[in-house]
Amino acid sequence: MKLSATSWSFPACTLPEISGILKALGIDAVDLGFFYASDIGKEKLLADPLGLAAALKTQGIGFANLYYLFGSSLPDRNLASSAHREENLADFKKAMQFCKALAIPTIMLLPGVINKGQGRKEALLQTAENLTLLLPLAQEADVTLTIEPHVHSYLESPSLVLELLERVPELKLTLDYAHFVCLGYRQEEIDVLAPHAAHIHLRQARPGVLQAKLDEGTINFPALLATLKTQGYSGYLALEYVHQSYMNTLYDDVLTETVRMRDLVKAYV
């Protein structure tokens, strides 16, 4: 297991600044996204994926994952809708060119939300159809396609996640226990998803609170890491403390909590 950290953890820092911070912390890889000062630029990626990849190679750090949004918000062009299927496929091909050029091992998509006229089951079936079309493109580029179940998506229970995985057998997860703990699931109920993980997000949480200081949450990280080890997990553990309005995650010292989580992981891995 290897450490990375999410670029969106440091909203005021550019990607070169984040790369410098992480290297100083002994973290050799970063998760890329389209947010804040470290935004790599979706328009740049779609216009010239290989050119953007070449420019990013100068960062002197590894790239663990790309968090890709098709639209400009969680509902926009989301995977539980069929409205933008062809457009999303075309954009995803370019995202795969970018990931392949940078040897990014995994890409993270969101499962989607409940759209007009849907329930959870209908949203899941539509997502499964869309993912089945995207999966061969990722496989051709030697990139592992993952989705992240999250609060405010339709995919908010371990049982629904397992149903989606049954419908798209080669799909993998970016797994963040915090989203399920926040919703009230016990850790052992979430453990059933660990065998399907290809990327992990780490931050502390407790029921009703998506992000908490390390000593103010309920996730047992030694147990979590032991579960991953038992499953033979060898991918990245991405430290994901954030400072953003989503779920009121505004009140933690991101750098301090990142260091504390880094130290905990190093003590048990």
N, C-alpha and C positions, 0 to 999 in steps of 0.2 A: 504494500500500500504506500502511496506517495501523497505528499501534501501539495495543494494548490490553494489559492484564495480567489474570491470573486472580485472582478474589477469594480462592480457596482457597490462594493463595500466602502469605497473611498470616493464619494461623489464629487468632492472638490479637487481631486487629483487627476492629472492627465495620465495616460497609460505609461509614458516613460517614468513619471514620478512613482506610480504604483509599482512598476517593475523594480525600481531602485529600492523602494521600501521592502518589498517581498524578498529580494536578494539579501538585503541586510538582515532580515529575519530568518534566513536560511530556507526560504520557500522558493522552489525553483520553477514554478509554473503558475499561470494565471488563467482564470476563466474569462472569456471575452463576451462582451455584450454591446447593446446599442443604447447605453444610458450614461447620463451625466458627462463629466469632463473627459472620461475615458472612452466615450462612445467611438467605436471604430468606424461608424458611418455606414448605414445600410445602403444608402444611395451609392456610395463608393464601391461597396461590395458588389452590388448588382450591375454597376457600370463596367467594372474591371476587376473581377475577383482575383486574378493572378497578379495584377499590379498592386492591389492592396496587400496581398499576402507577401509580396516581395518587400514592400515598405515596412511591414511589421517584423520581418526577420531581423531587422536592425535592433530590436528591443533587447536582445541578449537574454531572453527568458523563454521557457517553454510555454506552450499553450495547451491547457488541459481539456477545454470544452468551449463550444460556442453556444451561447443562449440565443436562439433565433426566434424572433417574432415576425409573422407574415405581415401583420398590420401595424397600426400605430398605437394600439391599445389592446388589452386582453380580449374584448369582444370582436374587434375589427379583424376580419378574415380568419376567424378562429376555426380550429379543426373539427368542431362539431357542426359546422355548416358546410353545405355543398356549393354555396354561391360563388366562391372564388377558386374552385378546384384547379382549373387549368392555369390560372395566374399563379397560384401557389406552387404548382409543379414546376413551372418555368423558373420561378425564383429559387426554388430549392435546388435545382440543378446547378445554379451559380454558387449557391452556398456550399454545395459539395465540392465544386472546383476549388473554392477558397480553403476548405478544410483539408482537402487532399494535399494542396500545395504547402500547407503549414504542418502537415502530419498531426492534425488535431484528432484525437482518437474518438471523441464522442460529440454529438450535437444534441442539445436539449430543446425540445418543443413543449408547449403547454397543451393539455388535452382539449381545451375549449371550455365553453360555458353553455348554459342552457339557453338556447335561442328561442325565438317566438314559435309557439306551437309544439315545443318539445317538452319531454320529461327527461329524467336522467337516462333511462333506457334508450330513448330515441337519440339522445346526444351521443351516447356511447357507440351505438351502431354506426352513426355517421362518422365519428372519429375513426372507428375501425376501418371503414371503407377508405377514408383518406390516407390513413397510415399504410394500408396495404399497397397503395400506389407509390408512396414515398419511399418505402423500405428498400425496393430494388435499387433505387438511385443511391442510397446511402451505402448499400452493400457493394455496389460497383466501385465506389470511391474508397472502400475499405474504412468507412466511418460507421460507428455504432449509433443507431438511431435510438434516442431515449425520449420519454415524456416525463414530466414532473407533476405528479398529483399535488394539488395545492388548494388551500382555502379559497373559496369563491369560484372554483371550477365546479363542474358536476361530479368530478372524480374525487369524492371526499371520504371514501371508506375503503379499507383494504379489500373487502369482498368485491367491490366494483372494479378495483384495479386488477384483481386476479381475473375477473371476467373479460376485461379488455385484453389482457395478456393471452388468454385462451383464444380469443378471436384473431389476434395478431401474434402468432407464436414466437417469432424472432425479434419482437420488440423488447427493448430493455427499459429500465427506469433510471432516472436521476432521482434518488431517494433522499428526502429530507424528513426525518422523523418528526421534526418540529411541527409540520403542518398537521399531522395526525394527532400528536400530543395536544396541540392547541384545541383540536376538536373534541378531545376527551377520550381518545383511545389509549389503552394501556400499551406499554412498550412491547410486551410479548404478543399483542395482537398485530403489531406492525412488523414484527420479526419475520412473518411469513413472506414478506415482500423482499427481504434481503437477498435471496437466491437470484432474483431478477434484476439486481442493481448493476449498472455499468458505470455509474458516477454517484458520488455521495456528497450531500451538503451537510455541514456540521454547525449547529448552534444550539444553545440551550433553549428550552421552552417549558411551559407548564399549561395545564388546562385553562383555556381562555386567553392565553398570552403566547403569541407566536415566537417572540424572542425575549430571552431573559438573561441576566448575568449568570455566569457559570454556576455560582453557588446559590442561585435563587430559582432554579428550575427542577424538573423532575426526571429528565432523561438521565439514565445511568450509562454514561459513556464507556466505562470499562466493559459493561455487559454488551453494549452495542458493537464495540470494536471486536469483542470476542465472537459475537455472532457472525460478523463479516469474515473474521479469520477462519471460523469453522466452515463457512461456505466457500472458502478459497478465493475470496475477493482480492484482486491485485490492482485495482484501478486507483483513481485519485480520490482523496478526501479533501473536498473544497471547504475551506473555512468561510462561512457566510454570515458574519455579523454585518448588519446594515444600518444606515441612518436614512430613513425614508418615511413617508407618511403612511404607506401601506401597512395596515394592521398596527399602526401607532408604534412603529419600531424606531423611535426617535431619541431614546433616552439612555442608550448605553455608549460607553467609551469603546468605539469599534476597535481601535488599535490595542487597547489593554485586553479586551476580551478575545481578540484574535491571537495575541501572544499566549494568553492563558490556555486557550484551546489547543494551540500548537504544542505547548508544553505537556498538556494532558495526553495528547495523541502520542508524542514521542516517548512518554513514560510507559505506554501500554502496547505499542506496536514493535 
